[in-house]
Amino acid sequence: MANSLLIPLNDSIASRTVVDFLINMSLDPVGCHISLIHVFRKPTSGEELMGKKFMDEQPAKFNALLENAKQRLIFEKGFKPDQVTVQLLTEPYPSVTEGIIDFFQKGQYDMVVIGRKKMSKSEEFIMGDISVKLVRSLDKTSILVVKHG
């Protein structure tokens, strides 16, 4: 039976740490499938102020990020190209967490691997923490949280 990992990524140090972790851990690519995703959330008013050009550039930016992570897993870890898929969830969700949970529930995944940066208690209270929300919401699956910093 294949192991299927769902790995949400964004343009952060924590996400780069997840890819580095996967490459450096003793994970046998045989019988493993990885889904790399990026979830778009509804833009904030500040992001909308950046303009249409900025917003239109985001899918290409994040597709390149996912493709780069895929290439690293192929060339540095030995995955075959068909073992790593990339997908942009461009239809915006109210939150990234809701997008990850929705995507997870539509597929069949054995584990979610997510990065987490160090946050102060006040930052965590105000902004929330995606990894904590996933652990609470997806209580019947394994969640691997890779901490950075």
C-alpha positions as YAML, in Angstrom:
chain: A
units: angstrom
residues:
- id: 1
  name: MET
  ca: [0.00, 0.00, 0.00]
- id: 2
  name: ALA
  ca: [1.35, 3.41, -0.95]
- id: 3
  name: ASN
  ca: [1.85, 6.17, 1.56]
- id: 4
  name: SER
  ca: [0.24, 9.40, 0.50]
- id: 5
  name: LEU
  ca: [1.44, 12.69, 1.96]
- id: 6
  name: LEU
  ca: [-0.33, 16.04, 1.63]
- id: 7
  name: ILE
  ca: [2.09, 18.95, 1.93]
- id: 8
  name: PRO
  ca: [0.75, 22.50, 1.85]
- id: 9
  name: LEU
  ca: [3.43, 25.06, 0.97]
- id: 10
  name: ASN
  ca: [3.71, 28.81, 0.78]
- id: 11
  name: ASP
  ca: [6.54, 31.28, 0.29]
- id: 12
  name: SER
  ca: [7.97, 31.01, 3.80]
- id: 13
  name: ILE
  ca: [11.04, 29.76, 5.58]
- id: 14
  name: ALA
  ca: [8.84, 27.20, 7.36]
- id: 15
  name: SER
  ca: [7.73, 25.73, 4.00]
- id: 16
  name: ARG
  ca: [11.31, 25.56, 2.75]
- id: 17
  name: THR
  ca: [12.20, 23.78, 6.00]
- id: 18
  name: VAL
  ca: [9.51, 21.15, 5.25]
- id: 19
  name: VAL
  ca: [11.03, 20.40, 1.83]
- id: 20
  name: ASP
  ca: [14.53, 20.25, 3.33]
- id: 21
  name: PHE
  ca: [13.23, 17.93, 6.07]
- id: 22
  name: LEU
  ca: [11.65, 15.56, 3.53]
- id: 23
  name: ILE
  ca: [14.84, 15.43, 1.49]
- id: 24
  name: ASN
  ca: [17.00, 14.74, 4.54]
- id: 25
  name: MET
  ca: [14.77, 12.24, 6.36]
- id: 26
  name: SER
  ca: [15.03, 8.52, 5.74]
- id: 27
  name: LEU
  ca: [11.94, 8.27, 3.58]
- id: 28
  name: ASP
  ca: [11.96, 5.62, 0.89]
- id: 29
  name: PRO
  ca: [10.38, 7.11, -2.25]
- id: 30
  name: VAL
  ca: [9.21, 3.65, -3.37]
- id: 31
  name: GLY
  ca: [5.50, 3.31, -2.69]
- id: 32
  name: CYS
  ca: [5.12, 6.95, -1.65]
- id: 33
  name: HIS
  ca: [3.10, 9.71, -3.27]
- id: 34
  name: ILE
  ca: [3.38, 13.39, -2.37]
- id: 35
  name: SER
  ca: [0.81, 16.07, -3.16]
- id: 36
  name: LEU
  ca: [2.23, 19.58, -2.93]
- id: 37
  name: ILE
  ca: [-0.47, 22.24, -2.72]
- id: 38
  name: HIS
  ca: [-0.79, 25.96, -2.24]
- id: 39
  name: VAL
  ca: [-4.06, 27.35, -0.91]
- id: 40
  name: PHE
  ca: [-5.20, 30.81, -1.87]
- id: 41
  name: ARG
  ca: [-7.30, 32.60, 0.71]
- id: 42
  name: LYS
  ca: [-9.54, 35.56, 0.17]
- id: 43
  name: PRO
  ca: [-7.25, 38.58, -0.28]
- id: 44
  name: THR
  ca: [-6.94, 41.12, 2.48]
- id: 45
  name: SER
  ca: [-7.71, 44.75, 1.76]
- id: 46
  name: GLY
  ca: [-3.96, 45.44, 1.82]
- id: 47
  name: GLU
  ca: [-3.34, 42.81, -0.85]
- id: 48
  name: GLU
  ca: [-6.16, 44.21, -2.97]
- id: 49
  name: LEU
  ca: [-4.50, 47.62, -2.71]
- id: 50
  name: MET
  ca: [-1.41, 46.11, -4.35]
- id: 51
  name: GLY
  ca: [-3.46, 46.07, -7.52]
- id: 52
  name: LYS
  ca: [-4.72, 43.71, -10.17]
- id: 53
  name: LYS
  ca: [-1.24, 43.10, -11.60]
- id: 54
  name: PHE
  ca: [0.04, 41.92, -8.22]
- id: 55
  name: MET
  ca: [-2.95, 39.63, -7.73]
- id: 56
  name: ASP
  ca: [-2.68, 38.23, -11.27]
- id: 57
  name: GLU
  ca: [1.00, 37.34, -10.71]
- id: 58
  name: GLN
  ca: [0.36, 35.23, -7.61]
- id: 59
  name: PRO
  ca: [-0.70, 31.94, -9.30]
- id: 60
  name: ALA
  ca: [2.44, 31.85, -11.48]
- id: 61
  name: LYS
  ca: [4.61, 32.70, -8.47]
- id: 62
  name: PHE
  ca: [3.21, 29.89, -6.35]
- id: 63
  name: ASN
  ca: [3.13, 27.39, -9.21]
- id: 64
  name: ALA
  ca: [6.87, 28.02, -9.69]
- id: 65
  name: LEU
  ca: [7.40, 27.51, -5.95]
- id: 66
  name: LEU
  ca: [5.57, 24.16, -6.03]
- id: 67
  name: GLU
  ca: [7.38, 23.03, -9.18]
- id: 68
  name: ASN
  ca: [10.73, 23.92, -7.58]
- id: 69
  name: ALA
  ca: [9.86, 21.82, -4.52]
- id: 70
  name: LYS
  ca: [8.82, 18.95, -6.82]
- id: 71
  name: GLN
  ca: [12.10, 19.12, -8.75]
- id: 72
  name: ARG
  ca: [14.07, 19.07, -5.50]
- id: 73
  name: LEU
  ca: [12.21, 15.95, -4.36]
- id: 74
  name: ILE
  ca: [12.87, 14.29, -7.72]
- id: 75
  name: PHE
  ca: [16.56, 15.16, -8.09]
- id: 76
  name: GLU
  ca: [17.67, 15.26, -4.46]
- id: 77
  name: LYS
  ca: [15.50, 12.50, -2.95]
- id: 78
  name: GLY
  ca: [14.90, 10.17, -5.89]
- id: 79
  name: PHE
  ca: [11.15, 10.45, -6.37]
- id: 80
  name: LYS
  ca: [9.83, 9.71, -9.84]
- id: 81
  name: PRO
  ca: [7.97, 12.61, -11.51]
- id: 82
  name: ASP
  ca: [4.62, 10.80, -11.31]
- id: 83
  name: GLN
  ca: [5.02, 10.35, -7.53]
- id: 84
  name: VAL
  ca: [4.87, 14.09, -6.84]
- id: 85
  name: THR
  ca: [1.91, 16.19, -7.91]
- id: 86
  name: VAL
  ca: [1.44, 19.92, -7.58]
- id: 87
  name: GLN
  ca: [-1.83, 21.78, -7.36]
- id: 88
  name: LEU
  ca: [-2.85, 25.37, -6.81]
- id: 89
  name: LEU
  ca: [-6.15, 25.85, -5.05]
- id: 90
  name: THR
  ca: [-6.90, 29.16, -6.77]
- id: 91
  name: GLU
  ca: [-10.53, 29.43, -5.75]
- id: 92
  name: PRO
  ca: [-10.00, 31.46, -2.58]
- id: 93
  name: TYR
  ca: [-10.96, 29.98, 0.77]
- id: 94
  name: PRO
  ca: [-11.87, 32.06, 3.83]
- id: 95
  name: SER
  ca: [-8.68, 30.70, 5.44]
- id: 96
  name: VAL
  ca: [-5.72, 28.56, 4.44]
- id: 97
  name: THR
  ca: [-6.71, 26.02, 7.09]
- id: 98
  name: GLU
  ca: [-10.17, 25.59, 5.55]
- id: 99
  name: GLY
  ca: [-8.59, 25.04, 2.13]
- id: 100
  name: ILE
  ca: [-6.20, 22.39, 3.44]
- id: 101
  name: ILE
  ca: [-8.99, 20.56, 5.29]
- id: 102
  name: ASP
  ca: [-11.28, 20.67, 2.24]
- id: 103
  name: PHE
  ca: [-8.56, 19.33, -0.06]
- id: 104
  name: PHE
  ca: [-7.62, 16.65, 2.47]
- id: 105
  name: GLN
  ca: [-11.22, 15.46, 2.77]
- id: 106
  name: LYS
  ca: [-11.58, 15.15, -1.02]
- id: 107
  name: GLY
  ca: [-8.53, 12.87, -1.29]
- id: 108
  name: GLN
  ca: [-7.03, 9.91, 0.48]
- id: 109
  name: TYR
  ca: [-3.98, 10.92, 2.47]
- id: 110
  name: ASP
  ca: [-2.12, 9.11, 5.21]
- id: 111
  name: MET
  ca: [-0.44, 12.19, 6.61]
- id: 112
  name: VAL
  ca: [-0.28, 15.97, 6.38]
- id: 113
  name: VAL
  ca: [3.18, 17.53, 6.68]
- id: 114
  name: ILE
  ca: [3.21, 21.24, 7.46]
- id: 115
  name: GLY
  ca: [5.79, 23.79, 8.50]
- id: 116
  name: ARG
  ca: [5.47, 26.06, 11.49]
- id: 117
  name: LYS
  ca: [7.48, 29.09, 12.39]
- id: 118
  name: LYS
  ca: [8.13, 30.07, 15.95]
- id: 119
  name: MET
  ca: [5.46, 32.47, 17.15]
- id: 120
  name: SER
  ca: [4.97, 34.37, 20.36]
- id: 121
  name: LYS
  ca: [1.84, 33.58, 22.34]
- id: 122
  name: SER
  ca: [0.30, 36.92, 21.32]
- id: 123
  name: GLU
  ca: [1.06, 36.32, 17.60]
- id: 124
  name: GLU
  ca: [-0.47, 32.86, 17.85]
- id: 125
  name: PHE
  ca: [-3.56, 34.26, 19.59]
- id: 126
  name: ILE
  ca: [-4.08, 37.03, 17.02]
- id: 127
  name: MET
  ca: [-3.12, 35.24, 13.81]
- id: 128
  name: GLY
  ca: [-3.93, 31.68, 14.79]
- id: 129
  name: ASP
  ca: [-1.78, 28.73, 13.93]
- id: 130
  name: ILE
  ca: [-2.60, 26.56, 10.95]
- id: 131
  name: SER
  ca: [-0.74, 23.53, 12.33]
- id: 132
  name: VAL
  ca: [-2.68, 23.60, 15.63]
- id: 133
  name: LYS
  ca: [-5.98, 23.96, 13.77]
- id: 134
  name: LEU
  ca: [-5.11, 21.00, 11.54]
- id: 135
  name: VAL
  ca: [-4.17, 18.81, 14.50]
- id: 136
  name: ARG
  ca: [-7.53, 19.61, 16.10]
- id: 137
  name: SER
  ca: [-9.63, 19.30, 12.92]
- id: 138
  name: LEU
  ca: [-8.02, 16.24, 11.35]
- id: 139
  name: ASP
  ca: [-7.95, 14.19, 14.53]
- id: 140
  name: LYS
  ca: [-8.15, 10.84, 12.73]
- id: 141
  name: THR
  ca: [-4.99, 11.33, 10.69]
- id: 142
  name: SER
  ca: [-1.31, 11.91, 11.33]
- id: 143
  name: ILE
  ca: [-0.04, 15.48, 11.21]
- id: 144
  name: LEU
  ca: [3.70, 16.04, 11.09]
- id: 145
  name: VAL
  ca: [4.63, 19.57, 12.12]
- id: 146
  name: VAL
  ca: [8.12, 20.63, 11.07]
- id: 147
  name: LYS
  ca: [9.22, 23.56, 13.21]
- id: 148
  name: HIS
  ca: [11.51, 26.30, 11.99]
- id: 149
  name: GLY
  ca: [13.33, 28.53, 14.42]
...
